[in-house]
Amino acid sequence: MHPRFRVFSCALALVASCAASLAAQAEPLKVGATATGVPFTFLDVKTNSIQGMMVDSAQAVAKAGGFEVEIAQTTFAALIPSLTAKKIDLISAAMLRTPEREKVVQYSDPVFEYGEGLVVRADDDKAYTSMDDFKGEIVGAQVGTIFIDKLNQRGIFKEVRGYDSLADLTRDLALGRIKAGFG
């Protein structure tokens, strides 16, 4: 499997070099973010705002450049379409670098590196060694990631369910609606 990178999908150097023109803009730079989890990007229920280290990074660059950013909660599947439709100016999310995505997204250097994972219920103590261990089961992954297609291509699962968020995926996992989550 390819390594996944948590990337701040804008070149910070490019943003910094454009700081003067951005500072002159009346409108804040809109940053699309997915509230996927602490510490990266999450919803602070007390303030009903997106928080986390990716938000902090965007705000630090904006402060240094003398411009403002507005963080917009966006589902993962809508990030690239929102960018190409100019609804947002930047993406701040974990996004696997693929040739298809590189045609429309300019990636920054990786901010955080991590690998794919498998999530099962806490009471499931089976030692899984491959995807084949889930043959005939209902599994899930987040919509917009490469995992939906990869899981469907395997053709071994009873069903592959797509979720708008990891919170939705883990809820269905906890309720026993899916056997495993991939991502």
C-alpha positions, 0 to 999 in steps of 0.5 A: 500500500502507498504511504498516506500523507497528512498535507496542508494542500497549499505550498506554504512558501507560495502563500508566504510569497503572495502575502502582500497581495493577499493582505490587500484583499478584502475577503479572507482566504477560504480554507476547506477542512475536514473535521476528522479528529484530534489533534489535526482538525476537529469540531470544538463543540463548545465554540462550534468551530473547527480547531486543530494543528492544521487550522493553527498552521493556516492561521499562523501563515495568515498572521505572518502574511498579514491576511485572514483565513476563514476555515470552512468545514467541508466533507472530504469528497467535496474538497477538490470539487470545492477548490476547482469551483472556487468555493474554497482557496486552499485545502487543509486535509489528509490527502493521498498524493495520486497522479489524478489529484496532482492534475488539479491540486498543488501539494505542499511538503508533507506536514505529517506522515502516517500509513493506512489503517484498519479499525475493528470493534474493541471486542474483536480480538481476531488477529487479521492478516489480510483483507481476505479475512473479511471476505463476505463481510460488510466493510466501510471507508470514507467517501472521496478516499482511494479506499472505496475503489480499492475495496470494491476492486477486491470483489470479496466483500458482501458490501462496501459502504461509503461514509462522509466522515470517519465519525460516521464510519466508527459509529456504524462500526460500534453499532455492528453495522460494518465489520471493519473500517479501512483508511 
